[in-house]
């Protein structure tokens, strides 16, 4: 019973960490990657052949 409780609590902690670090709206890792991708796309589009 104790092992199941510890496992469930660890899963909850991992889910909370994911939400606060990766999936945060404006400052999360996902948002930063999207911003850098947009910047790179703009720079590539502005290149003249």
HELIX and SHEET records of a PDB file:
HELIX    1   1 UNK A    2  UNK A   21  1                                  20    
HELIX    2   2 UNK A   29  UNK A   45  1                                  17    
END                                                                             
